[in-house]
């Protein structure tokens, strides 16, 4: 059954239309990759799905598990299981990493009618995930993302995702700025989380990440629209020919 | 963007949650200020002659100041004129309860404390905190006296100290803040009604944190507290002061004086959480909090540390200061000041270095929301005698929304070339990206703001005693939005 249904989605930033009619269906358990050139609207799509308020939806419909996602505030979407791994994770000075994540987890658990976790219950879970992501224990009590290296920030995003266990995980250019080792660790973290009731939307500019994360579908976003969709082989083709070819093919298809 | 601005606006418009009025019969003197009123106050309190003289001298000086210059005008504050003759300078609950028995305290008063979340009975059970509760102007309950007395610690109301320990009062009263110090200190010296007195004898480490909850209750009653804390050689004491006040239509003048004296090798830690009624959204009502707080490190190796969390009052005028007289003495000032709606705060500290190798640390965190105006004003003065003096100052401002203001006025005066001074300052805004990040993880906008603000204040909260730090976070939460996780 469809976990996410995007129908003719239009969105603007500061009055400029960025998304110009996106259609996409993601079923539970699937991994979809969105590729496309810079400025094509990939990050805008991610932000709109996470309900960032600086992005204005001007048309279309988005259903998450049958519920109207566009009616939700960012925290509502998060509590319903939408997680966005940020391209540029934000620093929160003075708030410990573990404390922050436990507060977030408890907000979500409360929403689901589950008991909140105290520090004693939470820390073992947290530490276990840190270990899998080969993160230094010291980061636990450091302020959120403050003074973290680029790689540490990205791993911290995956750590949060692992603890929060979302239904729909959106990875916004998580591979950017990562060296090969960090990329491998991040990908392992994602692969370990694959399950029949969790879906992924992997946004990336390069095919590289897809060497590590097995994707079911690849979509090419150009100028605010998905112009081609296919299997994993599409990513390899794009790597060879570039986005220009996808665009040209799309033009050809339109004029045919 | 607009909706996140709306969210912040919504948070800024949170109502004061602890406004309620307790119905108690009052005993008060007629409105107005003159020598007869001062004599009446002194007589009601059964004071010895030297106290009356001291008060009258203060009053005469105050009249001179009033005539010649009026109130201090250098602060970055807009203050409506105050009619000093339209204030009643003394009020006390009529039923005077026994100080040693909580059962005899007016149940109405106890219920008030319970509403504030500070039930005395529970605090007594919890132990570790001795409470000298001041309701309006007279102490109504004092606890743990026995245990303190065993160690020779005196912790009582100021009135009681005047009766029982006049020699200590005579020696130290006005020795740090003279009656003539400033306009509001002179007013306080003339008409102060009560407050706390602490004496910790030589070599004694006070076994518990001493705590006083103040509360203004009578309409149009100025509240003039006077606190004196003396730490004798080699002693240590930690003192907590906290307060909330009920909603009132008219401005209430509050001009307290606190004097601290630390002798050789003694340490005093003074922590405040202040939450007087701040006025409504348009700035009507609310407390005028004009406080003079000063500590003197009289002895060598002594240390005085001020920590304050100021979230309340319509206007705050307050500069807890340290005179570092003894060689190697240390002064500290850690401050969080929050102004929301139409609140104004002009607060900071003075560090006066006199002795050799004296050190001072200043950490100030100002938060402005709504139309709040927040000013840090600090003076660091290194006198010629203060060879090897050091100061570190950090003052940070956080803005929430775009209609508030943050201002910083640091004054540095150095007369000894060996001094080392460091000054850091920053101003930041809560960013939409920070809010979105926290909300994307499931936190509400309110909790997100609260979390960011608490993170900003962390270095100051760290200085508060544990239970006070929790209370401070709550207050900050209440002042800005709902609650802090």
Interface residues (C-beta under 8 A of the other chain):
Chain A: X50 X52 X53 X54 X73 X74 X75 X77 X78 X79 X83 X84 X86 X89 X90 X92 X93 X94 X95 X100 X101 X103 X104 X105 X106 X107 X108 X111 X143 X160 X164
Chain B: X1 X2 X3 X4 X431 X432 X433 X434 X436 X437 X438 X439 X440 X441 X442 X443 X444 X445 X447 X451 X452 X454 X455 X456 X457 X458 X459 X485
